[in-house]
């Protein structure tokens, strides 16, 4: 697969690879793996949330407010 990169992104990638002593291709593969893994996780969580809402398992507004206030006092 060929993925065209604009010159600025290619330069950044090359600089980062050199700083880490790694091949540019390895960084690209790692970045794609992270993105794909995150997107898969996110979509699963959305599906879980939707299923929970359909079952009526919702969090009351006051409980959400308390969680926020407990985490971020002041």
PDB file with one MODEL, atoms N, CA, C and O in Angstrom:
MODEL        1
ATOM      1  N   UNK A   1       0.845  -1.165   0.000  1.00  0.00           N
ATOM      2  CA  UNK A   1       0.000   0.000   0.000  1.00  0.00           C
ATOM      3  C   UNK A   1       0.894   1.234   0.000  1.00  0.00           C
ATOM      4  O   UNK A   1       1.822   1.339   0.803  1.00  0.00           O
ATOM      5  N   UNK A   2       0.620   2.128  -0.870  1.00  0.00           N
ATOM      6  CA  UNK A   2       1.341   3.396  -0.909  1.00  0.00           C
ATOM      7  C   UNK A   2       0.439   4.489  -0.356  1.00  0.00           C
ATOM      8  O   UNK A   2      -0.709   4.639  -0.775  1.00  0.00           O
ATOM      9  N   UNK A   3       0.974   5.245   0.587  1.00  0.00           N
ATOM     10  CA  UNK A   3       0.221   6.338   1.187  1.00  0.00           C
ATOM     11  C   UNK A   3       1.008   7.628   0.949  1.00  0.00           C
ATOM     12  O   UNK A   3       2.086   7.813   1.515  1.00  0.00           O
ATOM     13  N   UNK A   4       0.473   8.511   0.119  1.00  0.00           N
ATOM     14  CA  UNK A   4       1.197   9.765  -0.121  1.00  0.00           C
ATOM     15  C   UNK A   4       1.115  10.691   1.093  1.00  0.00           C
ATOM     16  O   UNK A   4       0.043  10.903   1.661  1.00  0.00           O
ATOM     17  N   UNK A   5       2.258  11.230   1.473  1.00  0.00           N
ATOM     18  CA  UNK A   5       2.328  12.173   2.582  1.00  0.00           C
ATOM     19  C   UNK A   5       2.777  13.514   2.038  1.00  0.00           C
ATOM     20  O   UNK A   5       3.626  13.585   1.149  1.00  0.00           O
ATOM     21  N   UNK A   6       2.196  14.581   2.580  1.00  0.00           N
ATOM     22  CA  UNK A   6       2.663  15.889   2.133  1.00  0.00           C
ATOM     23  C   UNK A   6       4.090  16.094   2.648  1.00  0.00           C
ATOM     24  O   UNK A   6       4.494  15.465   3.626  1.00  0.00           O
ATOM     25  N   UNK A   7       4.846  16.964   1.997  1.00  0.00           N
ATOM     26  CA  UNK A   7       6.266  17.139   2.357  1.00  0.00           C
ATOM     27  C   UNK A   7       6.489  17.503   3.823  1.00  0.00           C
ATOM     28  O   UNK A   7       7.455  17.040   4.429  1.00  0.00           O
ATOM     29  N   UNK A   8       5.614  18.321   4.402  1.00  0.00           N
ATOM     30  CA  UNK A   8       5.778  18.716   5.798  1.00  0.00           C
ATOM     31  C   UNK A   8       5.624  17.511   6.720  1.00  0.00           C
ATOM     32  O   UNK A   8       6.421  17.334   7.642  1.00  0.00           O
ATOM     33  N   UNK A   9       4.612  16.686   6.485  1.00  0.00           N
ATOM     34  CA  UNK A   9       4.401  15.501   7.311  1.00  0.00           C
ATOM     35  C   UNK A   9       5.535  14.498   7.112  1.00  0.00           C
ATOM     36  O   UNK A   9       5.983  13.868   8.070  1.00  0.00           O
ATOM     37  N   UNK A  10       5.996  14.349   5.881  1.00  0.00           N
ATOM     38  CA  UNK A  10       7.108  13.438   5.611  1.00  0.00           C
ATOM     39  C   UNK A  10       8.358  13.879   6.359  1.00  0.00           C
ATOM     40  O   UNK A  10       9.083  13.047   6.904  1.00  0.00           O
ATOM     41  N   UNK A  11       8.614  15.186   6.387  1.00  0.00           N
ATOM     42  CA  UNK A  11       9.782  15.706   7.096  1.00  0.00           C
ATOM     43  C   UNK A  11       9.671  15.446   8.594  1.00  0.00           C
ATOM     44  O   UNK A  11      10.643  15.041   9.232  1.00  0.00           O
ATOM     45  N   UNK A  12       8.486  15.679   9.153  1.00  0.00           N
ATOM     46  CA  UNK A  12       8.279  15.428  10.579  1.00  0.00           C
ATOM     47  C   UNK A  12       8.473  13.950  10.902  1.00  0.00           C
ATOM     48  O   UNK A  12       9.108  13.597  11.896  1.00  0.00           O
ATOM     49  N   UNK A  13       7.921  13.097  10.054  1.00  0.00           N
ATOM     50  CA  UNK A  13       8.051  11.655  10.253  1.00  0.00           C
ATOM     51  C   UNK A  13       9.508  11.235  10.187  1.00  0.00           C
ATOM     52  O   UNK A  13       9.965  10.456  11.024  1.00  0.00           O
ATOM     53  N   UNK A  14      10.236  11.734   9.213  1.00  0.00           N
ATOM     54  CA  UNK A  14      11.651  11.389   9.066  1.00  0.00           C
ATOM     55  C   UNK A  14      12.460  11.858  10.269  1.00  0.00           C
ATOM     56  O   UNK A  14      13.332  11.139  10.757  1.00  0.00           O
ATOM     57  N   UNK A  15      12.167  13.069  10.746  1.00  0.00           N
ATOM     58  CA  UNK A  15      12.881  13.603  11.909  1.00  0.00           C
ATOM     59  C   UNK A  15      12.593  12.765  13.152  1.00  0.00           C
ATOM     60  O   UNK A  15      13.509  12.431  13.903  1.00  0.00           O
ATOM     61  N   UNK A  16      11.324  12.426  13.368  1.00  0.00           N
ATOM     62  CA  UNK A  16      10.944  11.625  14.521  1.00  0.00           C
ATOM     63  C   UNK A  16      11.579  10.238  14.460  1.00  0.00           C
ATOM     64  O   UNK A  16      12.066   9.728  15.469  1.00  0.00           O
ATOM     65  N   UNK A  17      11.574   9.636  13.286  1.00  0.00           N
ATOM     66  CA  UNK A  17      12.180   8.310  13.119  1.00  0.00           C
ATOM     67  C   UNK A  17      13.675   8.367  13.425  1.00  0.00           C
ATOM     68  O   UNK A  17      14.210   7.487  14.099  1.00  0.00           O
ATOM     69  N   UNK A  18      14.339   9.394  12.934  1.00  0.00           N
ATOM     70  CA  UNK A  18      15.777   9.535  13.181  1.00  0.00           C
ATOM     71  C   UNK A  18      16.052   9.731  14.672  1.00  0.00           C
ATOM     72  O   UNK A  18      16.995   9.152  15.211  1.00  0.00           O
ATOM     73  N   UNK A  19      15.231  10.545  15.338  1.00  0.00           N
ATOM     74  CA  UNK A  19      15.416  10.789  16.765  1.00  0.00           C
ATOM     75  C   UNK A  19      15.245   9.507  17.579  1.00  0.00           C
ATOM     76  O   UNK A  19      15.900   9.315  18.603  1.00  0.00           O
ATOM     77  N   UNK A  20      14.355   8.637  17.108  1.00  0.00           N
ATOM     78  CA  UNK A  20      14.087   7.392  17.834  1.00  0.00           C
ATOM     79  C   UNK A  20      14.937   6.229  17.340  1.00  0.00           C
ATOM     80  O   UNK A  20      14.903   5.141  17.915  1.00  0.00           O
ATOM     81  N   UNK A  21      15.696   6.460  16.278  1.00  0.00           N
ATOM     82  CA  UNK A  21      16.518   5.389  15.723  1.00  0.00           C
ATOM     83  C   UNK A  21      15.682   4.264  15.134  1.00  0.00           C
ATOM     84  O   UNK A  21      16.043   3.091  15.220  1.00  0.00           O
ATOM     85  N   UNK A  22      14.570   4.637  14.541  1.00  0.00           N
ATOM     86  CA  UNK A  22      13.647   3.652  13.967  1.00  0.00           C
ATOM     87  C   UNK A  22      13.377   4.003  12.516  1.00  0.00           C
ATOM     88  O   UNK A  22      13.649   5.116  12.066  1.00  0.00           O
ATOM     89  N   UNK A  23      12.845   3.046  11.802  1.00  0.00           N
ATOM     90  CA  UNK A  23      12.465   3.280  10.408  1.00  0.00           C
ATOM     91  C   UNK A  23      11.138   4.034  10.363  1.00  0.00           C
ATOM     92  O   UNK A  23      10.250   3.804  11.185  1.00  0.00           O
ATOM     93  N   UNK A  24      11.019   4.926   9.403  1.00  0.00           N
ATOM     94  CA  UNK A  24       9.773   5.671   9.226  1.00  0.00           C
ATOM     95  C   UNK A  24       8.589   4.730   9.069  1.00  0.00           C
ATOM     96  O   UNK A  24       7.513   4.977   9.612  1.00  0.00           O
ATOM     97  N   UNK A  25       8.793   3.657   8.328  1.00  0.00           N
ATOM     98  CA  UNK A  25       7.711   2.699   8.090  1.00  0.00           C
ATOM     99  C   UNK A  25       7.205   2.093   9.390  1.00  0.00           C
ATOM    100  O   UNK A  25       6.006   1.863   9.544  1.00  0.00           O
ATOM    101  N   UNK A  26       8.112   1.835  10.325  1.00  0.00           N
ATOM    102  CA  UNK A  26       7.712   1.265  11.619  1.00  0.00           C
ATOM    103  C   UNK A  26       6.838   2.246  12.391  1.00  0.00           C
ATOM    104  O   UNK A  26       5.869   1.842  13.033  1.00  0.00           O
ATOM    105  N   UNK A  27       7.175   3.529  12.331  1.00  0.00           N
ATOM    106  CA  UNK A  27       6.358   4.538  13.013  1.00  0.00           C
ATOM    107  C   UNK A  27       4.980   4.637  12.387  1.00  0.00           C
ATOM    108  O   UNK A  27       3.983   4.796  13.091  1.00  0.00           O
ATOM    109  N   UNK A  28       4.921   4.542  11.067  1.00  0.00           N
ATOM    110  CA  UNK A  28       3.631   4.611  10.371  1.00  0.00           C
ATOM    111  C   UNK A  28       2.760   3.416  10.763  1.00  0.00           C
ATOM    112  O   UNK A  28       1.575   3.583  11.053  1.00  0.00           O
ATOM    113  N   UNK A  29       3.327   2.240  10.772  1.00  0.00           N
ATOM    114  CA  UNK A  29       2.568   1.044  11.158  1.00  0.00           C
ATOM    115  C   UNK A  29       2.072   1.181  12.591  1.00  0.00           C
ATOM    116  O   UNK A  29       0.917   0.867  12.877  1.00  0.00           O
ATOM    117  N   UNK A  30       2.935   1.649  13.499  1.00  0.00           N
ATOM    118  CA  UNK A  30       2.536   1.819  14.894  1.00  0.00           C
ATOM    119  C   UNK A  30       1.395   2.831  15.016  1.00  0.00           C
ATOM    120  O   UNK A  30       0.442   2.606  15.762  1.00  0.00           O
ATOM    121  N   UNK A  31       1.490   3.931  14.293  1.00  0.00           N
ATOM    122  CA  UNK A  31       0.443   4.955  14.347  1.00  0.00           C
ATOM    123  C   UNK A  31      -0.878   4.408  13.823  1.00  0.00           C
ATOM    124  O   UNK A  31      -1.931   4.675  14.401  1.00  0.00           O
ATOM    125  N   UNK A  32      -0.834   3.652  12.745  1.00  0.00           N
ATOM    126  CA  UNK A  32      -2.063   3.080  12.190  1.00  0.00           C
ATOM    127  C   UNK A  32      -2.653   2.067  13.161  1.00  0.00           C
ATOM    128  O   UNK A  32      -3.868   2.041  13.362  1.00  0.00           O
ATOM    129  N   UNK A  33      -1.810   1.231  13.767  1.00  0.00           N
ATOM    130  CA  UNK A  33      -2.303   0.262  14.750  1.00  0.00           C
ATOM    131  C   UNK A  33      -2.990   0.962  15.917  1.00  0.00           C
ATOM    132  O   UNK A  33      -4.060   0.540  16.355  1.00  0.00           O
ATOM    133  N   UNK A  34      -2.379   2.027  16.419  1.00  0.00           N
ATOM    134  CA  UNK A  34      -2.985   2.771  17.529  1.00  0.00           C
ATOM    135  C   UNK A  34      -4.344   3.336  17.131  1.00  0.00           C
ATOM    136  O   UNK A  34      -5.310   3.228  17.886  1.00  0.00           O
ATOM    137  N   UNK A  35      -4.419   3.939  15.944  1.00  0.00           N
ATOM    138  CA  UNK A  35      -5.662   4.542  15.491  1.00  0.00           C
ATOM    139  C   UNK A  35      -6.745   3.492  15.314  1.00  0.00           C
ATOM    140  O   UNK A  35      -7.877   3.686  15.758  1.00  0.00           O
ATOM    141  N   UNK A  36      -6.411   2.386  14.671  1.00  0.00           N
ATOM    142  CA  UNK A  36      -7.391   1.325  14.431  1.00  0.00           C
ATOM    143  C   UNK A  36      -7.848   0.719  15.752  1.00  0.00           C
ATOM    144  O   UNK A  36      -9.044   0.503  15.950  1.00  0.00           O
ATOM    145  N   UNK A  37      -6.920   0.442  16.653  1.00  0.00           N
ATOM    146  CA  UNK A  37      -7.286  -0.115  17.954  1.00  0.00           C
ATOM    147  C   UNK A  37      -8.180   0.836  18.735  1.00  0.00           C
ATOM    148  O   UNK A  37      -9.160   0.413  19.349  1.00  0.00           O
ATOM    149  N   UNK A  38      -7.840   2.128  18.713  1.00  0.00           N
ATOM    150  CA  UNK A  38      -8.669   3.113  19.410  1.00  0.00           C
ATOM    151  C   UNK A  38     -10.062   3.179  18.794  1.00  0.00           C
ATOM    152  O   UNK A  38     -11.055   3.177  19.522  1.00  0.00           O
ATOM    153  N   UNK A  39     -10.153   3.237  17.481  1.00  0.00           N
ATOM    154  CA  UNK A  39     -11.458   3.319  16.825  1.00  0.00           C
ATOM    155  C   UNK A  39     -12.309   2.092  17.115  1.00  0.00           C
ATOM    156  O   UNK A  39     -13.514   2.214  17.335  1.00  0.00           O
ATOM    157  N   UNK A  40     -11.695   0.906  17.119  1.00  0.00           N
ATOM    158  CA  UNK A  40     -12.439  -0.313  17.456  1.00  0.00           C
ATOM    159  C   UNK A  40     -12.959  -0.236  18.887  1.00  0.00           C
ATOM    160  O   UNK A  40     -14.124  -0.544  19.139  1.00  0.00           O
ATOM    161  N   UNK A  41     -12.109   0.172  19.821  1.00  0.00           N
ATOM    162  CA  UNK A  41     -12.515   0.304  21.218  1.00  0.00           C
ATOM    163  C   UNK A  41     -13.642   1.318  21.349  1.00  0.00           C
ATOM    164  O   UNK A  41     -14.641   1.051  22.017  1.00  0.00           O
ATOM    165  N   UNK A  42     -13.491   2.476  20.718  1.00  0.00           N
ATOM    166  CA  UNK A  42     -14.483   3.544  20.825  1.00  0.00           C
ATOM    167  C   UNK A  42     -15.845   3.081  20.306  1.00  0.00           C
ATOM    168  O   UNK A  42     -16.869   3.315  20.947  1.00  0.00           O
ATOM    169  N   UNK A  43     -15.854   2.428  19.151  1.00  0.00           N
ATOM    170  CA  UNK A  43     -17.116   1.954  18.592  1.00  0.00           C
ATOM    171  C   UNK A  43     -17.770   0.897  19.479  1.00  0.00           C
ATOM    172  O   UNK A  43     -18.992   0.878  19.622  1.00  0.00           O
ATOM    173  N   UNK A  44     -16.966   0.022  20.073  1.00  0.00           N
ATOM    174  CA  UNK A  44     -17.514  -0.960  21.023  1.00  0.00           C
ATOM    175  C   UNK A  44     -18.150  -0.256  22.216  1.00  0.00           C
ATOM    176  O   UNK A  44     -19.237  -0.636  22.652  1.00  0.00           O
ATOM    177  N   UNK A  45     -17.482   0.769  22.747  1.00  0.00           N
ATOM    178  CA  UNK A  45     -18.010   1.505  23.894  1.00  0.00           C
ATOM    179  C   UNK A  45     -19.291   2.247  23.531  1.00  0.00           C
ATOM    180  O   UNK A  45     -20.220   2.303  24.336  1.00  0.00           O
ATOM    181  N   UNK A  46     -19.353   2.810  22.344  1.00  0.00           N
ATOM    182  CA  UNK A  46     -20.584   3.473  21.897  1.00  0.00           C
ATOM    183  C   UNK A  46     -21.718   2.460  21.829  1.00  0.00           C
ATOM    184  O   UNK A  46     -22.823   2.727  22.300  1.00  0.00           O
ATOM    185  N   UNK A  47     -21.446   1.294  21.244  1.00  0.00           N
ATOM    186  CA  UNK A  47     -22.466   0.243  21.165  1.00  0.00           C
ATOM    187  C   UNK A  47     -22.926  -0.178  22.561  1.00  0.00           C
ATOM    188  O   UNK A  47     -24.117  -0.386  22.789  1.00  0.00           O
ATOM    189  N   UNK A  48     -21.979  -0.304  23.493  1.00  0.00           N
ATOM    190  CA  UNK A  48     -22.340  -0.665  24.864  1.00  0.00           C
ATOM    191  C   UNK A  48     -23.220   0.408  25.489  1.00  0.00           C
ATOM    192  O   UNK A  48     -24.204   0.097  26.162  1.00  0.00           O
ATOM    193  N   UNK A  49     -22.870   1.653  25.270  1.00  0.00           N
ATOM    194  CA  UNK A  49     -23.651   2.759  25.821  1.00  0.00           C
ATOM    195  C   UNK A  49     -25.051   2.811  25.235  1.00  0.00           C
ATOM    196  O   UNK A  49     -26.025   3.033  25.955  1.00  0.00           O
ATOM    197  N   UNK A  50     -25.150   2.606  23.936  1.00  0.00           N
ATOM    198  CA  UNK A  50     -26.467   2.608  23.294  1.00  0.00           C
ATOM    199  C   UNK A  50     -27.326   1.456  23.804  1.00  0.00           C
ATOM    200  O   UNK A  50     -28.515   1.632  24.069  1.00  0.00           O
ATOM    201  N   UNK A  51     -26.722   0.280  23.940  1.00  0.00           N
ATOM    202  CA  UNK A  51     -27.463  -0.874  24.450  1.00  0.00           C
ATOM    203  C   UNK A  51     -27.933  -0.610  25.879  1.00  0.00           C
ATOM    204  O   UNK A  51     -29.057  -0.954  26.245  1.00  0.00           O
ATOM    205  N   UNK A  52     -27.074  -0.004  26.672  1.00  0.00           N
ATOM    206  CA  UNK A  52     -27.436   0.326  28.049  1.00  0.00           C
ATOM    207  C   UNK A  52     -28.599   1.311  28.069  1.00  0.00           C
ATOM    208  O   UNK A  52     -29.537   1.146  28.849  1.00  0.00           O
ATOM    209  N   UNK A  53     -28.546   2.319  27.232  1.00  0.00           N
ATOM    210  CA  UNK A  53     -29.628   3.312  27.167  1.00  0.00           C
ATOM    211  C   UNK A  53     -30.926   2.665  26.712  1.00  0.00           C
ATOM    212  O   UNK A  53     -31.993   2.987  27.234  1.00  0.00           O
ATOM    213  N   UNK A  54     -30.850   1.766  25.756  1.00  0.00           N
ATOM    214  CA  UNK A  54     -32.057   1.082  25.291  1.00  0.00           C
ATOM    215  C   UNK A  54     -32.683   0.248  26.397  1.00  0.00           C
ATOM    216  O   UNK A  54     -33.902   0.077  26.431  1.00  0.00           O
ATOM    217  N   UNK A  55     -31.859  -0.275  27.306  1.00  0.00           N
ATOM    218  CA  UNK A  55     -32.370  -1.050  28.434  1.00  0.00           C
ATOM    219  C   UNK A  55     -32.889  -0.134  29.542  1.00  0.00           C
ATOM    220  O   UNK A  55     -33.509  -0.595  30.500  1.00  0.00           O
ATOM    221  N   UNK A  56     -32.633   1.155  29.403  1.00  0.00           N
ATOM    222  CA  UNK A  56     -33.056   2.104  30.425  1.00  0.00           C
ATOM    223  C   UNK A  56     -32.045   2.290  31.528  1.00  0.00           C
ATOM    224  O   UNK A  56     -32.344   2.923  32.541  1.00  0.00           O
ATOM    225  N   UNK A  57     -30.846   1.749  31.352  1.00  0.00           N
ATOM    226  CA  UNK A  57     -29.780   1.895  32.351  1.00  0.00           C
ATOM    227  C   UNK A  57     -29.088   3.237  32.144  1.00  0.00           C
ATOM    228  O   UNK A  57     -28.040   3.321  31.504  1.00  0.00           O
ATOM    229  N   UNK A  58     -29.690   4.274  32.694  1.00  0.00           N
ATOM    230  CA  UNK A  58     -29.157   5.626  32.525  1.00  0.00           C
ATOM    231  C   UNK A  58     -28.698   6.165  33.870  1.00  0.00           C
ATOM    232  O   UNK A  58     -29.129   5.686  34.920  1.00  0.00           O
ATOM    233  N   UNK A  59     -27.831   7.153  33.835  1.00  0.00           N
ATOM    234  CA  UNK A  59     -27.335   7.790  35.059  1.00  0.00           C
ATOM    235  C   UNK A  59     -28.122   9.083  35.241  1.00  0.00           C
ATOM    236  O   UNK A  59     -28.247   9.886  34.316  1.00  0.00           O
ATOM    237  N   UNK A  60     -28.639   9.266  36.425  1.00  0.00           N
ATOM    238  CA  UNK A  60     -29.412  10.457  36.749  1.00  0.00           C
ATOM    239  C   UNK A  60     -28.526  11.703  36.678  1.00  0.00           C
ATOM    240  O   UNK A  60     -27.342  11.650  37.011  1.00  0.00           O
ATOM    241  N   UNK A  61     -29.102  12.809  36.247  1.00  0.00           N
ATOM    242  CA  UNK A  61     -28.355  14.059  36.097  1.00  0.00           C
ATOM    243  C   UNK A  61     -27.671  14.462  37.407  1.00  0.00           C
ATOM    244  O   UNK A  61     -26.519  14.897  37.397  1.00  0.00           O
ATOM    245  N   UNK A  62     -28.360  14.321  38.503  1.00  0.00           N
ATOM    246  CA  UNK A  62     -27.780  14.702  39.802  1.00  0.00           C
ATOM    247  C   UNK A  62     -26.560  13.846  40.125  1.00  0.00           C
ATOM    248  O   UNK A  62     -25.589  14.336  40.702  1.00  0.00           O
ATOM    249  N   UNK A  63     -26.609  12.574  39.757  1.00  0.00           N
ATOM    250  CA  UNK A  63     -25.458  11.694  40.006  1.00  0.00           C
ATOM    251  C   UNK A  63     -24.265  12.100  39.146  1.00  0.00           C
ATOM    252  O   UNK A  63     -23.123  12.066  39.605  1.00  0.00           O
ATOM    253  N   UNK A  64     -24.532  12.484  37.902  1.00  0.00           N
ATOM    254  CA  UNK A  64     -23.452  12.950  37.020  1.00  0.00           C
ATOM    255  C   UNK A  64     -22.843  14.230  37.590  1.00  0.00           C
ATOM    256  O   UNK A  64     -21.622  14.381  37.629  1.00  0.00           O
ATOM    257  N   UNK A  65     -23.699  15.144  38.030  1.00  0.00           N
ATOM    258  CA  UNK A  65     -23.213  16.402  38.612  1.00  0.00           C
ATOM    259  C   UNK A  65     -22.323  16.123  39.821  1.00  0.00           C
ATOM    260  O   UNK A  65     -21.285  16.763  39.992  1.00  0.00           O
ATOM    261  N   UNK A  66     -22.730  15.160  40.665  1.00  0.00           N
ATOM    262  CA  UNK A  66     -21.933  14.814  41.841  1.00  0.00           C
ATOM    263  C   UNK A  66     -20.593  14.235  41.440  1.00  0.00           C
ATOM    264  O   UNK A  66     -19.571  14.576  42.034  1.00  0.00           O
ATOM    265  N   UNK A  67     -20.579  13.356  40.431  1.00  0.00           N
ATOM    266  CA  UNK A  67     -19.306  12.776  39.953  1.00  0.00           C
ATOM    267  C   UNK A  67     -18.363  13.869  39.454  1.00  0.00           C
ATOM    268  O   UNK A  67     -17.163  13.837  39.726  1.00  0.00           O
ATOM    269  N   UNK A  68     -18.914  14.831  38.728  1.00  0.00           N
ATOM    270  CA  UNK A  68     -18.091  15.930  38.214  1.00  0.00           C
ATOM    271  C   UNK A  68     -17.573  16.779  39.367  1.00  0.00           C
ATOM    272  O   UNK A  68     -16.388  17.109  39.420  1.00  0.00           O
ATOM    273  N   UNK A  69     -18.464  17.132  40.290  1.00  0.00           N
ATOM    274  CA  UNK A  69     -18.059  17.963  41.423  1.00  0.00           C
ATOM    275  C   UNK A  69     -17.025  17.254  42.301  1.00  0.00           C
ATOM    276  O   UNK A  69     -16.104  17.890  42.814  1.00  0.00           O
ATOM    277  N   UNK A  70     -17.175  15.941  42.472  1.00  0.00           N
ATOM    278  CA  UNK A  70     -16.191  15.197  43.269  1.00  0.00           C
ATOM    279  C   UNK A  70     -14.830  15.163  42.591  1.00  0.00           C
ATOM    280  O   UNK A  70     -13.793  15.244  43.250  1.00  0.00           O
ATOM    281  N   UNK A  71     -14.844  15.044  41.276  1.00  0.00           N
ATOM    282  CA  UNK A  71     -13.583  14.965  40.535  1.00  0.00           C
ATOM    283  C   UNK A  71     -12.921  16.329  40.384  1.00  0.00           C
ATOM    284  O   UNK A  71     -11.696  16.446  40.427  1.00  0.00           O
ATOM    285  N   UNK A  72     -13.742  17.355  40.206  1.00  0.00           N
ATOM    286  CA  UNK A  72     -13.226  18.718  39.968  1.00  0.00           C
ATOM    287  C   UNK A  72     -13.834  19.674  40.982  1.00  0.00           C
ATOM    288  O   UNK A  72     -14.701  20.476  40.633  1.00  0.00           O
ATOM    289  N   UNK A  73     -13.392  19.602  42.229  1.00  0.00           N
ATOM    290  CA  UNK A  73     -13.980  20.493  43.247  1.00  0.00           C
ATOM    291  C   UNK A  73     -13.611  21.953  42.983  1.00  0.00           C
ATOM    292  O   UNK A  73     -12.561  22.271  42.423  1.00  0.00           O
ATOM    293  N   UNK A  74     -14.519  22.815  43.409  1.00  0.00           N
ATOM    294  CA  UNK A  74     -14.245  24.246  43.312  1.00  0.00           C
ATOM    295  C   UNK A  74     -14.926  24.806  42.169  1.00  0.00           C
ATOM    296  O   UNK A  74     -14.821  26.005  41.913  1.00  0.00           O
TER     297      UNK A  74
ENDMDL
END
